[in-house]
Amino acid sequence: MTAATVAAALASGGLIGVVLGLVGGGGSILAVPLLVYLVGVGSPHVAIGTGAVAVAANALIGLAGHARTGTVKWPCAMIFAAAGVAGAAIGAELGKAIDGQRLLMLFGLLMIGVGLSMLRGRRVPEVPDVGLTVASAPALLPRLVGIGLAVGLAAGFFGIGGGFLIVPGLIAATAMPIAYAVGTSLVVVTALGLTTATSYALSGLVDWSLAALLVAGGLGGAAAGLALGRRIGARKGLLERLFALLVVAIGAYVVLTAL
């Protein structure tokens, strides 16, 4: 492995970590193009498997930071993650029957729609103390399971971790503020990433040395993302608008690339 490859892998890991720490998603959609076009991985399948390992690890690093600051709603996260993993297993089988370029184009259009809907603003007021309790379970549990399953189906169908769908999905299910949705989403990103990584690792489609470099770069990136997120989060609504714009921009790029 050359010095240039090592530097590119570390830089890629740093960028993935920043995105995951800041908005709770996007790492999985960035990992594969970075590995293929910047690091120079020849096989897309190895890039997907290696990226999944790095995204799961970096999401776990980001999750530790959010857990320390108290922005993870664990009961909501576990229910959403369990439903999401079940949905992803089904969605992956359905996605294999669709042409790859058409699949990418559909995913890009979905991202644009999600981002634009967030830019339109919330229809449900934020509930800062939201949580899954005995009193709230009858209302929250069906929404968490239903939306979690749908997000998992989409993530599995499109072969991507689903971070961009998890944050708005959590907001729709519980009306939690985006700071809590970002922290809570990292539990789900970790679970879906580990599911994908395990599948590819069992097939021998993971470059472990590159994965380690991506994780090392992600250590600094996640810390920077968390710090930036706290600073931006102090200004009402700005973090959510930036997140929505990022979703739209990457969605447009995916559509143009697929076309």
N, C-alpha and C positions, 0 to 999 in steps of 0.2 A: 504494500500500500504506500503510495507516494505521499510526500508532505502536502501537496496540493489537495489530494483526496481527503487527507485528515482534516485540513483547514476547512474544506468545503462541507464536510460532514459536521464538524463542530459548529460552523456558522448556521447550517440548516437546523441543527438541534436547537440552537439559540433562538432562531426565529419561531420555530414550532412552540417552544416554551413560552415565549412572549405572548403569542396569540392565545395559547391555552390559559395562561395566567390572567390575561386581560379580559377575554370574552368567553372563556369556558368552552371553546370549540374552534374548529377550523384547522386544527393540527393535522387531522387525518387527510383532509383535502389538499393540504400543502405538502405533506410528507412525500407522497409518490412523485409529483413533478419535480420536487427538489432533488430527490434521489436519482431520478432518471436524467434530468437536464443539467443539474449543477454538480452532483457528486459523480455521475457517470455510470450508474448501475445499468447493465445491459438488459436484464430481464425484468419486465414489468411485474411479473409474479413475485420475484425476489424483492423488488421495491415495495410491493404491497405488504408482504410478510414482514420485512424489516421495518417498514414504517409503522406497522401496527404495534410491534414491540415497543418502539420508541414513543409512540403516541400514548400508549397505555402507561408506560413508565413516567413520562413527563406529566401526564394528567394526574398521576398519583402524587408526584412532587408538588404540583400546583394545589392539589387537594389538601395536602398537609398544611400549607400556608393558610388556606381558607378555613380549615378546621380550627387552627389556632386563633383566628380572628372571629370565630363564631358565626360564619356566614354559610354554614352547611345545615340544612334541615334533614337530619339523618333518616327519620321514618319515611318522609316523602321520597328521599333519594332511593332508599332500598326498595320500596314498592315500585317506583318508576323504573328502576334498573332491572328488577326481576321481570316485569312485563316487557321491557325493551329487549332483553336477551331472548326471551321466548319468541317475540315478534321477529327479531333479526334472523333467528334460525329458519323461520318459515320464509321470510323475504329473500334470503340468500338463494334458496332453491328456486323461487320464482324468477329472480333476476338472471339466472344462468340461461334462461330460455330467450332472453332479449339481446339483440345486437348491441355490442359494446358502445359504439358511437351514438346510437339512439338513446341508450341508457344515460350516457353522460349529458346529452342535450336535455333530456327530461329532468335530470337532477338540477342542471343549471337553471332551467325555467322554474323549478320548485323553489330554489334558493331566492331567485328574484322576487317571486310572489311572497315568500316569508318576509324578506327584507322590506318590501313595500308596505306590507300590512303592519309592520312594526313602526314604520315612519308615519303612518296615519294616526298613531297614538293609541293608548289603551282605551278599551271600553269598560274595563273592570277596574275599580280603584285598588291601589296597592294596600296590602294588609301586612304591616311590618311584623306583627307577632304571629304570622301564619304558621301552622304546624299541624301534624296529624295527631289528634287526640281522640279520646272516646267521644267527646262532644262533636268534633268536626269530621270524624271518620265517615258517617253516612253520606255527607256531601262531597268530601274530598276523595275518598277511596275509589269510587267508580270513575271519577275523572282522571285520577292518577293512573289507574290500570288501563283505561281505555286509550288515553293519549299516549301513555308509555308504550302500549302494544302497537299503536299506529306509527309512532316514531321509530320503534324497533323494526317494524315491517319495512318502512322507507329506508332506514339505514342498511338493513340486510339486502334489500332489493337493489340499492344503488352501490353496495359494496364499500360504503364510507361510514366512518364512526358515528356521524349524526349529531355532532356538537351544535351545529347551526340550527338544528331542529329541536334539540333538547331544551335549550334556554327558553325560546318562545313557548314550547310545549308546557314547561313547568309554570310559566307565567299564566298561560291560559287555564291550567288545571287548578291553580291555587291563588292567583293574583299576588304572589310574593314579589317584592321589589327585585330589580335586576341583579343587585349585588348578591342577594341570597340565591337567585336562580343560577348565576354563574358558578358560585361555590358548590351548590347542590348538583349542578350538571356534571361536574368533574367526577362524581361517583359513577354516574351513568357512562360517561366517556371511558373511564377506566374499565368498567365491566364489559362494554362492547369491544373495546380494544383488546382486552385479554382473550375474549372469545375468538376474535379473528386471528390474533397472534398464535394462539394454541393450534388452531386449524392448520395454519401455514407452516408452523414449526414441525408439526407431525409429518408434513409432506416434504420436509427438508428445504423449504423456501424462505429461510431467514439467514441473512449474513450477520452473525452475532457480533463481529468486530465493528461493523458499521453501526449496528444498533447501539453498542456501548458508547460510541462517539456521539451519536445523536442524543443519547440520554445525558452524557456529560455536558454537552452544549446547552441542553434544556435546563440544567440546574440554574445557571445564571439567567437564562431567558425567562424562566418562570418567576424568579424573584423580581426581575425588572417589570414583568407584566403585572404582578400583584401590586407593586408600588405605584405604577402608573394608573392602574385601575382605581386604587384608593384616592389618588389625587384627582382624577377625572370625576370619580363618583361623588365628590363633594359638590359638584355643580349639577344641579337637578336636570335630569333628562339627557345630559350630553353623552354619557357612556352608552345609553341605549341607542341614541341616534347614530353614533359612530359605529356601533355594532351593526345596526341595520344597513348603513351605507356600505360597510365591509361585506356583508352578505350579498347585497345587490351587485357590487363590483366583481366579486369572485364568481357569482352566478353568471354574470354577463361574459366573463372570461371563459368559463367552462362551455357556455353555449357557442361562443365564437370559435373556440378550439374544436368542438365537436363538429361544427359545420364546415 
